[in-house]
Amino acid sequence: MMTETLYSDKLVAITGDTITFKHYYYPSGKMKVVSFDNISHIVVMKPTIWSGKWRLHGTGNLKTWYPKDFGRPKRDRIFHATLKNQWVDIGFTVEDGERVETIFRQKNLIKEHGR
């Protein structure tokens, strides 16, 4: 069953029950689909060197994986998704951060940073 697309850009596609990271795997660039049921929570962070602003693809600490986004240093926010069934978290950006944050808040996925 297909669900309606709530948001889509060059980096992600969000439906009612999944988020697809369009350029997840390195070096193939294949996508990864994650069910919202598999997301513990998402933290919205200001882009800094510590939150992954300059991490264009891959990982720097073996704990958080960043799908490819060569525009990441210019983005207004970085999302950090903690997954329920795997050790590696996903740090990602989108083209319209405000719109995507609103979608995640409506789905009660946002956890305030530091809590």
GIVENKA-V587818 format. One record per backbone hydrogen bond with DSSP energy under -1.0 kcal/mol. CO is the residue of the C=O (numbers start at 0). NH is the residue of the N-H. If there is no record, write none. Layout:
BEGIN
CO&NH + CO&NH
END
This chain:
BEGIN
6&13 + 10&21 + 11&8 + 12&19 + 13&5 + 13&6 + 16&35 + 17&14 + 18&33 + 19&12 + 20&31 + 22&67 + 24&28 + 29&23 + 29&24 + 31&20 + 33&18 + 34&37 + 35&38 + 37&83 + 40&81 + 41&110 + 42&79 + 44&77 + 47&52 + 51&54 + 53&55 + 55&68 + 57&65 + 62&88 + 64&90 + 65&57 + 68&71 + 70&73 + 71&74 + 77&44 + 78&91 + 79&42 + 80&89 + 81&39 + 81&40 + 88&64 + 89&80 + 91&78 + 95&99 + 96&100 + 97&101 + 98&102 + 99&103 + 100&104 + 101&105 + 102&106 + 103&108 + 104&107 + 108&41 + 111&114
END
